[in-house]
């Protein structure tokens, strides 16, 4: 599909100004395919392409890679299009595609390491029967390229990234003639923060959304700052669920009941104690440490020495230490043999994750094979996660109604603004009780402290399941998510 000239102000693709990417741009490639789950069949076309992005003045920003799955049905008047991505920042969209909700997937292997090579199969849990799917890679990740003469720092940041995705969406809608169709966003991890800003930016450019799906969400980065008590509050229910899973706490109690018990402890006791800090008495601190110990499976003395504040890496190293194991961050149920502590190993350990090791390489390999099948001639190097993009990310962001541009963004305000402006848009949050990367408690807190009216909160749904960060890698979760997603899409027909 050749570059086209949209009748829309966000991108002007007339080749003006003589801008050119650093490398020749591969031609788009398409292949007709068929998906089936044994009961239902969908004929669709897979297209791999690099979408040209331009500034309002016609300067070439670069090319954004899109891998789309579009139903062959002729009447698409009411058929949604969902734009999907992972996070990072610096992550491509491969994981939520081949590992997640695309028409092909790498089979799930429970909580064990996936073999490589794998045998991809038609995904029985794909969203393809409900919506066309477009997977976009952030600039500088996957096959997406920043133009040779364009400063990548303009798109490697909270605001520049949202602006680039707005232009990528507009370009895809133009090239594929899908304007005035129900539009959805599906983001995971940092992709949920991207969605929050994008909701507002798209609306300001005249592109109305019907729905936004936020999986493993983070809207406010303040809890990630060292010593922020919201961090410990969000982590505690995850610690409790993990301890329950490994039989270290709450033996015989339902996993969700134990998670909810810890959540209640955070709301009613723990949060108040953290705010009080050294104003509580030693006796009160000891009493709380004992209660925490019962919830999260670590010794009360251990907790008390740390003044009730347990870092994630401390928990990951400690909860299974008696068995010579450490647990994951993306999904705390995954384990690997423990490392011996050595001087200065904290940064290394923080990046070691059994749950990531289990799936990333097999998913990347299968995704590359899928793209090859379309005939797309991409580079042999595809950045599943670009640490260069991640490390150079510009975190400054001025939320609507605030002053200044702090380097610790809170994009919940962007979402709230977008929902006020668009009374037809709905949001669905998915969370996992074993997700220690983006604890579910924090996103609920981010939304609740905006005190929005029922006219808005009635359009926001929350679903929590037994998964970790990558919900689509957990079979019991997928079996629950798909009917919930189908019901969410069906609500577009409600007033």
C-alpha positions as CSV (number, residue, x, y, z in Angstrom):
1,X,0.0,0.0,0.0
2,X,1.6,3.2,-1.1
3,X,1.9,6.4,0.9
4,X,-1.2,8.4,0.6
5,X,-2.2,12.0,1.1
6,X,-4.8,12.3,3.9
7,X,-7.4,15.1,4.0
8,X,-6.5,15.7,7.6
9,X,-4.2,18.3,9.2
10,X,-2.1,16.0,11.4
11,X,0.0,14.5,8.6
12,X,0.8,15.7,5.1
13,X,2.3,12.9,3.0
14,X,3.2,14.7,-0.2
15,X,6.9,14.0,0.0
16,X,7.6,17.7,0.2
17,X,10.8,19.2,1.5
18,X,12.8,16.2,0.2
19,X,13.0,14.5,3.6
20,X,14.1,10.8,3.5
21,X,14.6,8.1,6.1
22,X,18.0,6.7,6.9
23,X,17.3,3.4,5.1
24,X,15.1,2.5,2.1
25,X,11.6,1.9,3.2
26,X,10.4,-1.7,2.5
27,X,7.2,-2.0,0.5
28,X,4.0,-2.9,2.3
29,X,3.1,-6.6,2.1
30,X,-0.2,-8.4,2.6
31,X,-1.4,-12.0,2.8
32,X,-4.9,-13.5,2.9
33,X,-5.4,-15.7,5.9
34,X,-8.1,-17.7,7.7
35,X,-8.7,-17.9,11.5
36,X,-10.8,-20.5,13.2
37,X,-11.4,-21.7,16.7
38,X,-13.2,-24.8,15.5
39,X,-16.7,-23.1,15.8
40,X,-16.2,-19.9,14.0
41,X,-14.2,-18.9,11.0
42,X,-12.9,-15.4,9.9
43,X,-11.2,-14.7,6.6
44,X,-8.9,-11.8,7.0
45,X,-5.9,-10.0,5.5
46,X,-2.6,-9.5,7.3
47,X,-0.7,-6.4,6.2
48,X,2.8,-5.3,7.3
49,X,3.7,-1.8,6.4
50,X,5.7,1.3,7.5
51,X,3.4,4.3,7.8
52,X,4.9,7.7,7.0
53,X,4.5,10.3,9.8
54,X,4.8,14.0,9.1
55,X,4.6,17.1,11.3
56,X,1.8,19.6,10.6
57,X,4.3,21.5,8.4
58,X,5.2,18.4,6.3
59,X,8.5,17.5,7.9
60,X,9.1,13.8,7.9
61,X,9.2,12.4,11.5
62,X,9.8,8.9,10.4
63,X,7.9,5.6,9.6
64,X,5.8,3.7,12.1
65,X,5.5,0.0,11.6
66,X,2.0,-1.4,11.6
67,X,0.9,-5.0,11.5
68,X,-2.8,-5.2,10.9
69,X,-5.4,-7.9,10.7
70,X,-8.5,-6.8,8.8
71,X,-11.6,-8.9,8.2
72,X,-12.5,-9.5,4.6
73,X,-16.2,-8.8,5.2
74,X,-17.4,-6.1,2.9
75,X,-19.6,-4.0,5.2
76,X,-17.4,-2.6,7.9
77,X,-19.8,0.2,8.9
78,X,-20.1,-1.0,12.5
79,X,-16.9,-3.1,12.7
80,X,-14.5,-1.7,15.2
81,X,-10.8,-1.1,14.7
82,X,-8.6,-1.5,17.7
83,X,-5.1,-0.1,17.9
84,X,-2.8,-2.2,20.2
85,X,0.6,-1.8,21.8
86,X,2.8,-2.8,24.6
87,X,4.7,-0.3,26.8
88,X,8.3,0.0,28.1
89,X,8.7,2.8,27.2
90,X,10.8,1.4,24.4
91,X,8.7,-1.8,23.8
92,X,7.4,-2.9,20.4
93,X,3.9,-4.3,20.1
94,X,5.0,-7.9,19.4
95,X,4.1,-9.4,22.8
96,X,0.5,-8.3,22.9
97,X,0.2,-9.6,19.4
98,X,1.7,-13.0,19.0
99,X,1.7,-13.7,22.7
100,X,-1.7,-12.0,23.3
101,X,-4.9,-11.3,21.4
102,X,-3.8,-11.5,17.7
103,X,-5.2,-14.2,15.4
104,X,-2.0,-16.3,15.8
105,X,-0.3,-17.0,19.1
106,X,2.4,-19.0,20.8
107,X,0.7,-21.6,22.9
108,X,0.7,-21.0,26.6
109,X,2.8,-23.4,28.7
110,X,1.2,-22.7,32.1
111,X,3.9,-21.3,34.4
112,X,6.8,-23.0,32.7
113,X,9.4,-21.8,30.3
114,X,8.2,-21.9,26.7
115,X,10.4,-23.9,24.2
116,X,12.0,-22.3,21.2
117,X,11.3,-22.9,18.4
118,X,7.5,-22.9,19.0
119,X,4.6,-24.0,16.8
120,X,2.2,-20.9,16.6
121,X,-1.5,-21.8,16.3
122,X,-4.7,-20.0,15.6
123,X,-5.5,-18.1,18.8
124,X,-8.9,-19.3,20.2
125,X,-8.9,-16.2,22.4
126,X,-8.2,-13.7,19.6
127,X,-10.3,-10.5,19.5
128,X,-10.4,-10.8,15.6
129,X,-14.1,-12.0,15.6
130,X,-15.1,-8.8,17.4
131,X,-12.7,-6.2,15.9
132,X,-10.1,-5.5,13.3
133,X,-6.7,-5.3,15.0
134,X,-3.8,-2.9,14.3
135,X,-0.5,-3.3,16.1
136,X,1.7,-0.2,16.0
137,X,5.3,-0.1,17.2
138,X,6.6,3.0,19.0
139,X,9.2,5.1,17.2
140,X,12.6,3.5,17.6
141,X,11.2,0.1,18.5
142,X,10.3,-2.9,16.3
143,X,10.7,-1.8,12.7
144,X,9.6,1.8,13.4
145,X,12.2,4.3,12.3
146,X,12.9,7.9,13.2
147,X,13.9,9.9,10.1
148,X,17.6,10.5,9.7
149,X,17.3,14.3,10.0
150,X,14.6,14.3,12.8
151,X,15.6,14.6,16.4
152,X,14.4,11.3,18.1
153,X,14.0,13.1,21.4
154,X,11.0,14.8,20.0
155,X,9.1,11.5,19.9
156,X,10.9,9.7,22.8
157,X,8.8,11.2,25.6
158,X,5.4,11.2,27.1
159,X,4.0,14.0,24.9
160,X,6.0,13.4,21.7
161,X,5.1,9.7,21.8
162,X,1.4,10.3,22.1
163,X,1.6,12.8,19.2
164,X,3.4,10.2,17.0
165,X,0.8,7.6,17.7
166,X,-2.0,10.1,17.0
167,X,-0.4,10.6,13.6
168,X,0.1,6.9,13.0
169,X,-3.5,6.2,13.7
170,X,-4.6,9.0,11.4
171,X,-2.4,7.7,8.7
172,X,-3.6,4.2,9.0
173,X,-7.3,5.3,8.9
174,X,-6.6,7.2,5.8
175,X,-4.5,4.6,4.0
176,X,-7.1,1.9,4.8
177,X,-10.2,4.1,4.3
178,X,-11.6,3.5,7.8
179,X,-12.5,6.9,9.0
180,X,-15.8,7.2,10.9
181,X,-15.6,3.7,12.3
182,X,-15.8,2.6,16.0
183,X,-12.3,3.2,17.3
184,X,-10.7,1.5,20.4
185,X,-7.3,1.6,22.0
186,X,-5.7,-1.4,23.7
187,X,-2.6,-0.7,25.8
188,X,-0.5,-2.7,28.2
189,X,1.8,-1.3,30.9
190,X,3.3,2.0,29.8
191,X,0.9,1.6,26.9
192,X,-1.9,2.5,29.3
193,X,-0.2,5.8,30.2
194,X,0.2,6.3,26.4
195,X,-3.5,5.7,26.0
196,X,-4.4,8.2,28.7
197,X,-2.6,11.0,26.9
198,X,-3.7,9.8,23.5
199,X,-7.3,9.8,24.5
200,X,-7.0,13.6,25.0
201,X,-4.8,14.2,22.0
202,X,-6.9,12.3,19.6
203,X,-10.0,14.2,20.8
204,X,-8.3,17.5,20.3
205,X,-7.5,16.5,16.7
206,X,-11.1,15.4,16.0
207,X,-10.7,11.7,16.3
208,X,-13.3,10.3,18.6
209,X,-12.8,7.1,20.6
210,X,-15.5,4.6,21.4
211,X,-13.5,2.7,24.0
212,X,-10.1,2.2,25.7
213,X,-8.8,-1.0,27.2
214,X,-6.1,-0.6,29.9
215,X,-4.3,-3.8,30.8
216,X,-1.7,-3.8,33.6
217,X,-2.1,-0.1,34.1
218,X,0.1,2.7,35.4
219,X,-1.3,6.3,35.2
220,X,0.7,8.0,37.9
221,X,4.5,7.5,38.1
222,X,4.8,9.1,41.6
223,X,4.6,5.6,43.4
224,X,7.8,4.6,41.5
225,X,9.8,7.3,43.2
226,X,12.2,6.1,46.0
227,X,10.5,6.2,49.4
228,X,7.0,7.0,48.1
229,X,4.5,5.3,50.5
230,X,2.0,4.7,47.7
231,X,4.5,2.2,46.4
232,X,4.4,0.0,49.5
233,X,0.6,0.3,49.7
234,X,0.2,-0.9,46.1
235,X,2.7,-3.7,46.5
236,X,1.3,-5.2,49.7
237,X,-1.8,-7.0,48.1
238,X,0.5,-8.4,45.4
239,X,2.9,-9.7,48.2
240,X,-0.1,-11.3,49.9
241,X,-1.4,-13.0,46.8
242,X,2.1,-14.3,46.1
243,X,2.6,-15.7,49.6
244,X,-0.8,-17.3,49.3
245,X,0.1,-18.9,46.0
246,X,3.3,-20.4,47.4
247,X,1.6,-21.6,50.6
248,X,3.5,-19.1,52.8
249,X,0.3,-17.4,54.0
250,X,-3.4,-17.8,54.1
251,X,-3.4,-21.6,53.6
252,X,-6.7,-22.9,52.4
253,X,-8.1,-19.4,51.7
254,X,-9.3,-18.4,48.2
255,X,-6.6,-16.4,46.4
256,X,-9.0,-13.5,45.7
257,X,-10.3,-13.5,49.2
258,X,-6.7,-13.2,50.5
259,X,-5.9,-10.5,48.0
260,X,-9.0,-8.6,49.1
261,X,-8.1,-9.0,52.8
262,X,-4.7,-7.4,52.1
263,X,-6.3,-4.6,50.1
264,X,-8.6,-3.9,53.1
265,X,-5.6,-3.9,55.4
266,X,-3.9,-1.3,53.2
267,X,-7.0,0.9,53.1
268,X,-7.9,0.7,56.8
269,X,-4.6,0.3,58.7
270,X,-1.4,0.2,56.6
271,X,-1.8,3.4,54.7
272,X,-2.5,5.4,57.9
273,X,0.5,3.8,59.6
274,X,2.9,4.7,56.7
275,X,1.6,8.3,56.7
276,X,2.1,8.5,60.5
277,X,5.7,7.1,60.1
278,X,7.7,7.5,63.3
279,X,4.6,9.0,65.1
280,X,3.3,5.5,65.8
281,X,4.5,3.8,68.9
282,X,6.9,0.8,68.8
283,X,4.0,-1.3,70.2
284,X,1.7,-0.2,67.3
285,X,4.5,-0.9,64.8
286,X,5.0,-4.4,66.2
287,X,1.3,-5.1,66.1
288,X,1.1,-4.1,62.4
289,X,4.3,-6.1,61.6
290,X,2.7,-9.2,63.0
291,X,-0.5,-8.6,60.9
292,X,1.6,-8.0,57.8
293,X,3.6,-11.1,58.5
294,X,0.4,-13.2,58.5
295,X,-0.6,-11.6,55.2
296,X,2.7,-11.7,53.2
297,X,4.5,-14.6,54.7
298,X,7.7,-12.9,55.9
299,X,8.8,-12.9,59.6
300,X,7.4,-10.1,61.7
301,X,10.9,-9.2,63.0
302,X,12.1,-8.9,59.4
303,X,9.2,-6.5,58.6
304,X,9.6,-4.5,61.8
305,X,13.3,-3.8,61.2
306,X,12.3,-2.2,57.9
307,X,9.6,-0.1,59.5
308,X,6.8,-1.9,57.6
309,X,8.3,-1.0,54.2
310,X,9.3,-4.0,52.1
311,X,10.9,-3.3,48.7
312,X,9.9,-5.5,45.8
313,X,13.4,-6.9,45.2
314,X,13.6,-7.7,48.9
315,X,10.4,-9.6,48.7
316,X,11.4,-11.4,45.5
317,X,14.6,-12.6,47.1
318,X,13.0,-13.5,50.4
319,X,9.7,-15.2,49.9
320,X,11.1,-18.4,48.4
321,X,14.6,-18.2,49.8
322,X,14.2,-21.3,51.9
323,X,13.8,-23.3,48.7
324,X,16.7,-21.6,46.9
325,X,14.5,-19.6,44.5
326,X,13.6,-16.1,43.7
327,X,10.3,-15.0,42.1
328,X,9.4,-12.8,39.1
329,X,8.3,-9.2,38.8
330,X,6.0,-9.3,35.9
331,X,4.4,-12.5,37.3
332,X,5.4,-13.3,40.8
333,X,4.4,-17.0,40.4
334,X,7.4,-17.7,38.2
335,X,10.6,-18.7,39.9
336,X,14.3,-19.4,39.0
337,X,17.3,-20.6,41.1
338,X,18.4,-17.8,43.3
339,X,21.6,-15.8,42.8
340,X,24.2,-15.4,45.5
341,X,24.3,-11.8,46.6
342,X,27.5,-10.0,45.5
343,X,28.6,-6.4,45.8
344,X,26.7,-4.1,43.6
345,X,24.3,-6.6,42.1
346,X,21.1,-4.8,42.9
347,X,20.6,-3.2,39.5
348,X,21.3,-6.6,37.8
349,X,18.9,-8.4,40.0
350,X,16.1,-5.9,39.4
351,X,16.3,-6.6,35.7
352,X,16.3,-10.4,36.1
353,X,12.8,-11.8,35.7
354,X,11.8,-15.5,35.4
355,X,8.4,-14.5,34.0
356,X,10.1,-12.5,31.2
357,X,12.6,-15.2,30.5
358,X,9.8,-17.7,30.1
359,X,8.1,-16.1,27.1
360,X,10.0,-13.2,25.4
361,X,12.4,-15.1,23.2
362,X,9.9,-17.6,21.9
363,X,7.3,-14.8,21.3
364,X,9.9,-12.7,19.4
365,X,11.0,-15.6,17.2
366,X,7.4,-16.6,16.3
367,X,6.5,-12.9,15.6
368,X,9.4,-12.5,13.2
369,X,8.3,-15.7,11.4
370,X,4.7,-14.3,11.1
371,X,6.0,-11.1,9.5
372,X,8.1,-13.0,7.1
373,X,5.1,-14.9,5.9
374,X,3.5,-11.7,4.7
375,X,6.4,-11.1,2.4
376,X,7.5,-7.9,4.2
377,X,11.3,-7.3,3.8
378,X,12.1,-5.9,7.2
379,X,15.5,-5.8,8.9
380,X,17.0,-8.8,10.6
381,X,17.1,-6.8,13.7
382,X,13.8,-6.0,15.4
383,X,13.8,-4.2,18.7
384,X,11.4,-6.0,21.0
385,X,12.6,-3.7,23.8
386,X,14.9,-0.8,23.0
387,X,16.9,0.2,26.1
388,X,18.2,3.3,24.2
389,X,14.6,4.6,23.8
390,X,13.9,3.7,27.5
391,X,17.0,5.4,28.9
392,X,16.5,8.5,26.8
393,X,12.8,8.9,27.5
394,X,11.6,12.4,28.4
395,X,9.2,12.0,31.3
396,X,8.1,15.7,31.6
397,X,4.4,16.2,31.1
398,X,1.9,18.9,32.0
399,X,-1.4,17.3,32.9
400,X,-4.6,19.3,32.1
401,X,-5.4,21.8,34.9
402,X,-1.9,21.7,36.4
403,X,1.0,24.1,36.4
404,X,4.5,23.2,35.1
405,X,5.8,20.1,33.6
406,X,7.1,17.7,36.2
407,X,9.3,14.8,35.3
408,X,7.0,12.4,37.1
409,X,3.8,12.4,35.0
410,X,0.3,11.7,36.2
411,X,-1.8,11.0,33.1
412,X,-5.0,10.1,35.0
413,X,-5.9,13.8,34.5
414,X,-5.6,13.4,30.8
415,X,-8.0,10.5,30.9
416,X,-10.4,12.4,33.1
417,X,-10.3,15.3,30.7
418,X,-10.9,13.1,27.7
419,X,-13.9,11.4,29.4
420,X,-15.4,14.7,30.3
421,X,-15.2,15.8,26.7
422,X,-16.4,12.6,25.1
423,X,-19.5,11.2,27.0
424,X,-19.6,8.1,24.7
425,X,-16.2,6.8,25.5
426,X,-15.8,3.9,27.9
427,X,-12.7,2.5,29.7
428,X,-12.0,-1.0,30.9
429,X,-9.2,-1.7,33.3
430,X,-7.7,-5.2,33.6
431,X,-5.4,-6.0,36.6
432,X,-3.6,-9.1,37.9
433,X,-3.1,-10.1,41.5
434,X,0.4,-11.3,40.7
435,X,1.5,-8.2,38.8
436,X,4.3,-6.5,40.7
437,X,5.2,-4.2,37.8
438,X,2.0,-2.3,37.8
439,X,0.0,-3.0,41.0
440,X,-3.7,-2.8,40.6
441,X,-4.3,-0.9,43.9
442,X,-2.4,2.1,42.5
443,X,-4.5,2.5,39.4
444,X,-7.8,2.3,41.4
445,X,-6.3,5.0,43.7
446,X,-5.3,7.2,40.7
447,X,-8.8,7.2,39.4
448,X,-10.6,7.4,42.7
449,X,-8.7,10.5,44.0
450,X,-10.0,12.6,41.0
451,X,-13.6,12.4,42.5
452,X,-15.2,12.3,39.1
453,X,-19.1,12.3,38.9
454,X,-21.1,9.1,38.3
455,X,-21.7,10.2,34.7
456,X,-18.0,9.4,34.1
457,X,-17.3,6.7,36.6
458,X,-20.2,4.7,35.4
459,X,-18.3,4.4,32.1
460,X,-15.2,2.9,33.8
461,X,-15.0,-0.8,34.6
462,X,-12.4,-2.8,36.6
463,X,-11.6,-6.5,36.2
464,X,-9.0,-8.3,38.3
465,X,-7.8,-11.8,37.7
466,X,-5.1,-14.3,38.8
467,X,-2.6,-13.2,36.2
468,X,0.6,-11.3,36.3
469,X,1.6,-8.4,34.0
470,X,1.0,-10.2,30.7
471,X,-2.6,-11.2,31.3
472,X,-2.8,-13.0,27.9
473,X,-0.1,-15.5,29.1
474,X,-2.4,-17.0,31.7
475,X,-5.1,-19.4,30.4
476,X,-7.6,-19.1,33.2
477,X,-7.4,-15.3,32.8
478,X,-7.9,-15.4,29.0
479,X,-11.0,-17.6,29.5
480,X,-12.5,-14.8,31.7
481,X,-11.2,-11.8,29.7
482,X,-12.6,-12.7,26.3
483,X,-16.3,-12.6,27.3
484,X,-15.7,-9.5,29.3
485,X,-14.1,-7.9,26.3
486,X,-16.9,-8.9,24.0
487,X,-19.4,-7.4,26.4
488,X,-17.4,-4.2,26.6
489,X,-17.4,-3.9,22.8
490,X,-21.1,-4.6,22.6
491,X,-21.7,-1.6,24.8
492,X,-20.9,0.7,21.9
493,X,-24.6,0.2,20.9
494,X,-25.9,1.6,24.2
495,X,-26.9,5.2,24.5
